[in-house]
């Protein structure tokens, strides 16, 4: 069901109840689809099995031996001369 924003604001409890019993409720702004109200069950189903940002970052491409050695070497050598 679609709800104009003003109606959704005035009847938010009803919008949430309908999202829980009937499925996603669409909120429109000036006749254009602007937002969707989902039940927790629908939201959890959308998120299930999707990796988090941390998972994505940690699962980046594996380093080959040459790159790993270059990084390790760089960490132990000065990047520039520093006068004391």
Secondary structure, 3 states (H helix, E strand, C coil): CEEEHHHHHHCHHHHHHHHHHHCCEEEEECCEEEEEECCHHHHHHHHCCCCCHHHHHHCCCCCCHHHHHHHHHHHHCCCCCCCC
